[in-house]
Amino acid sequence: MKKEFNIIAYTENHIGLLNRITIVFTRRKVNIESLTVSESAIKGVSKFTIVVETTEEQVKKIVQQIEKQVDVLKAFYHHNDELVYQEIALYKVATNDLLESDKIENLIRKYNARILEITKEFTVIEKTGHKEETQEFFEELNQFRVLQFIRSGRIAITRLTIERLSEFLNERDKILSTTN
């Protein structure tokens, strides 16, 4: 049965790695729903957060394939309840529509969104939350004609007390120091 999974991959930051990782999904005919890459808490290590909808058997194979990439240190997969995650969305509306009534302002308050910028022509609104929340806000706001809309990929951290990557790197360092 297909479910939503979050693949977290810790990598060195090298040219071409993103392409090599996405090819793993293409070969297995799995669509990437969301992909975000950023620095991690460990200096020199990047963190890929990839959201897919597939079977658990398939996601295990994908993680194994990702780990075979030379620049990948370690990869894991998680269910949504094992993570704290958010996305950010930006909405652009005409400033006139905002000023004509208090309905847009009420929606902004209802959804805990915030105004980032106001010009004569447009207003940019920001909303963070899960995809469903940012989409629901878009649908309600769109009755006032959203001019532009964009949502980021998912960012996530694990609920685990100890980061498994740190454990892995510590074990690897112990093994390397005993073999030298």
C-alpha positions in Angstrom: 0.0 0.0 0.0 1.3 3.4 -0.9 2.0 5.9 1.9 3.9 9.2 2.3 7.5 8.7 3.3 10.3 11.2 4.1 13.8 10.3 3.0 16.5 12.2 4.8 20.0 11.9 3.2 23.1 13.4 4.7 25.8 14.1 2.0 28.9 15.9 1.2 28.3 18.9 -1.0 29.5 18.0 -4.4 28.5 19.0 -7.9 26.2 16.5 -9.7 25.0 14.7 -6.6 21.4 16.1 -6.8 21.2 14.7 -10.4 22.5 11.3 -9.3 20.0 11.1 -6.4 17.0 12.1 -8.5 18.0 9.5 -11.1 17.4 6.8 -8.4 13.8 7.9 -8.3 13.4 8.1 -12.1 14.7 4.6 -12.5 12.2 3.2 -10.0 9.4 5.4 -11.5 8.7 7.1 -8.1 7.7 10.8 -8.3 9.3 13.2 -5.9 6.6 15.2 -4.2 9.0 17.6 -2.5 12.7 18.1 -2.3 14.7 20.4 -0.1 18.5 20.6 0.3 20.3 22.7 2.9 23.2 22.7 5.3 22.9 20.5 8.3 24.0 21.0 11.9 27.3 19.2 11.0 29.8 21.4 9.3 30.4 20.3 5.7 27.4 18.1 5.6 24.3 18.8 3.5 20.8 17.4 4.3 18.3 16.3 1.6 14.7 16.1 2.6 12.7 14.2 0.0 9.0 13.4 0.2 7.6 10.5 -1.8 4.4 8.5 -2.0 5.2 4.8 -2.4 5.3 1.5 -0.7 7.6 0.7 2.3 9.3 -2.0 0.3 10.1 0.5 -2.5 11.3 3.3 -0.2 13.7 0.8 1.5 15.2 0.0 -1.9 15.5 3.7 -2.8 17.3 4.5 0.4 19.8 1.6 -0.3 20.4 3.0 -3.8 20.9 6.5 -2.4 23.4 5.2 0.1 25.5 3.7 -2.7 26.2 7.2 -4.1 29.8 8.0 -3.3 29.1 11.4 -1.7 26.2 10.2 0.5 27.2 9.6 4.1 23.9 8.1 5.3 20.2 8.0 4.3 17.1 7.2 6.4 13.4 7.0 5.7 10.7 8.2 8.2 7.0 8.2 8.5 5.4 11.6 9.1 4.7 11.0 12.8 8.5 10.5 13.3 9.2 14.1 12.2 8.5 17.7 13.0 8.0 19.3 9.6 6.8 22.5 8.0 6.5 24.2 4.6 6.3 27.9 3.8 4.0 29.4 1.3 3.9 32.9 -0.2 0.7 34.5 -1.6 0.6 37.7 -3.7 -2.7 39.6 -3.7 -3.7 43.0 -5.1 -3.4 45.6 -2.4 -6.7 47.2 -3.4 -8.5 43.9 -2.6 -6.9 43.9 0.8 -7.9 47.5 1.5 -11.5 47.2 0.1 -12.8 45.1 3.0 -11.5 43.3 6.1 -12.1 39.8 4.7 -8.5 39.2 3.6 -7.3 40.5 7.0 -9.6 38.2 8.8 -8.3 35.2 6.8 -4.7 36.2 7.6 -5.6 36.2 11.3 -7.6 33.0 11.1 -4.7 31.1 9.5 -2.0 32.8 11.5 -0.4 34.1 8.4 1.6 37.4 8.2 2.1 40.2 5.8 5.7 40.4 4.4 5.4 43.4 2.1 2.8 45.9 1.0 3.2 48.1 -2.1 0.6 50.2 -4.0 0.1 47.3 -6.4 0.4 44.1 -4.4 0.7 42.6 -0.9 2.8 39.5 -0.1 1.5 37.2 2.6 3.4 34.3 4.2 2.0 31.2 5.8 3.9 28.3 7.4 2.4 24.9 8.1 1.7 21.5 6.6 0.8 21.3 2.9 -2.8 20.9 3.7 -2.9 24.1 5.8 -1.1 26.2 3.2 -3.4 24.8 0.5 -6.5 25.5 2.5 -5.4 29.1 3.1 -4.7 29.4 -0.7 -8.2 28.2 -1.6 -9.9 30.6 0.8 -7.7 33.5 -0.2 -8.2 32.8 -3.9 -11.8 34.0 -3.7 -10.1 37.4 -3.7 -7.9 36.5 -6.7 -4.4 35.3 -5.7 -2.0 36.8 -8.3 0.9 34.4 -7.4 1.4 31.5 -5.1 4.4 29.4 -4.3 5.1 26.7 -1.7 8.5 25.5 -0.6 9.5 21.9 -0.1 9.3 20.3 3.3 11.8 20.9 5.9 12.0 18.4 8.7 13.8 17.3 11.8 13.4 13.9 13.5 11.6 13.5 16.8 14.4 11.1 18.0 16.4 12.4 21.0 19.7 11.4 19.5 20.4 12.1 15.8 21.1 8.8 14.1 23.6 10.4 11.8 25.8 11.4 14.7 25.7 7.8 16.0 26.6 6.5 12.5 29.5 9.0 12.1 30.8 8.2 15.6 30.8 4.5 14.9 32.5 5.1 11.5 35.2 7.2 13.2 35.8 4.4 15.8 36.2 1.8 13.1 38.5 4.0 11.0 40.7 4.9 14.1 41.1 1.2 14.9 42.1 0.2 11.4 44.8 3.0 11.1 
